[in-house]
Amino acid sequence: MKGFGGGMQQLMRQANQMQNKMKKLQEELAEKEFEGTSGGGAVTVKATGAQVISAVTIDEEVVKAEDVEMLQDLILTAANDALKVSKDTSEAEMSKITGGFPMPGMF
């Protein structure tokens, strides 16, 4: 059974290294901005890797149209697009560390 202890220590060391890499990656991704657009670029929304909307840009031609419902839909679509890009990128980067093994509670 003595050999098992050494293997377990190695496994724990590897798990700790993976956890440290994942934490660092999460911190890096939280600082990055991801962009979503709608209406052919009429509305652009930026979101961070922490899933926070950081900016909204609306082409003034859309505002001149005076169609509030359309503008609301464009903003909603662009915001959801930005958040999806952020989440998908975060998951893809995390998968590189975990080797595709799902980590419960991470996302």
C-alpha positions in Angstrom: 0.0 0.0 0.0 3.0 2.3 0.4 3.1 2.9 -3.4 -0.5 4.1 -3.4 0.4 7.0 -1.1 3.0 8.4 -3.5 0.5 8.0 -6.4 -2.1 9.8 -4.4 0.3 12.7 -3.6 1.1 13.0 -7.3 -2.6 13.1 -8.2 -3.2 15.7 -5.5 -0.3 17.8 -6.8 -1.6 17.6 -10.4 -5.1 18.5 -9.2 -3.7 21.5 -7.3 -1.8 22.6 -10.4 -4.9 22.3 -12.5 -6.9 24.3 -10.0 -4.3 27.1 -10.0 -4.2 27.2 -13.8 -8.0 27.4 -13.9 -8.1 30.2 -11.3 -5.5 32.2 -13.3 -7.4 31.6 -16.5 -10.7 32.8 -14.9 -9.0 36.0 -13.7 -7.6 36.6 -17.2 -10.9 35.9 -19.0 -12.8 38.2 -16.5 -10.6 41.1 -17.8 -11.2 40.4 -21.5 -14.0 42.0 -23.5 -16.2 40.1 -26.0 -18.4 41.7 -28.6 -21.8 40.9 -29.9 -23.7 42.7 -32.7 -27.1 42.8 -34.3 -28.8 44.6 -37.1 -25.7 44.3 -39.3 -23.6 46.1 -36.8 -26.3 48.7 -35.9 -26.0 47.7 -32.2 -22.8 46.5 -30.6 -22.6 45.2 -27.0 -19.4 44.4 -25.2 -19.3 42.0 -22.3 -16.5 40.8 -20.0 -15.5 37.3 -19.4 -17.2 37.7 -16.0 -20.5 38.0 -17.9 -20.9 41.7 -17.2 -22.1 44.1 -20.0 -19.4 46.8 -20.3 -20.5 48.9 -23.2 -23.4 49.5 -25.6 -23.0 51.3 -28.9 -26.0 52.2 -31.1 -25.8 53.6 -34.6 -27.6 56.9 -34.7 -29.5 55.8 -37.8 -31.3 53.2 -35.7 -32.3 55.8 -33.2 -33.7 58.0 -35.9 -35.9 55.2 -37.0 -38.0 55.9 -33.9 -39.0 52.2 -33.6 -38.4 51.5 -30.0 -39.4 47.9 -30.1 -36.9 47.2 -32.9 -34.2 49.0 -31.0 -34.9 47.0 -27.9 -34.8 43.7 -29.8 -31.5 44.8 -31.4 -30.0 45.6 -28.0 -31.2 42.3 -26.5 -29.9 40.3 -29.4 -26.5 42.0 -29.3 -26.2 41.6 -25.5 -27.1 37.9 -25.7 -24.6 37.5 -28.5 -21.8 39.1 -26.5 -22.5 37.0 -23.4 -22.6 33.8 -25.6 -19.2 34.7 -27.1 -17.8 35.3 -23.6 -19.2 32.1 -22.2 -18.2 29.9 -25.2 -14.7 31.4 -25.1 -14.4 30.8 -21.4 -15.5 27.2 -21.7 -13.2 26.5 -24.6 -10.2 27.9 -22.8 -11.1 26.0 -19.6 -11.4 22.8 -21.6 -7.8 23.2 -22.7 -6.8 23.0 -19.0 -9.2 20.2 -18.0 -8.8 18.1 -21.1 -12.5 18.4 -21.8 -13.3 16.8 -18.4 -16.4 18.7 -17.0 -15.7 20.5 -13.8 -18.9 20.8 -11.7 -19.8 24.3 -10.6 -17.3 26.1 -12.8 -19.9 27.5 -15.3 
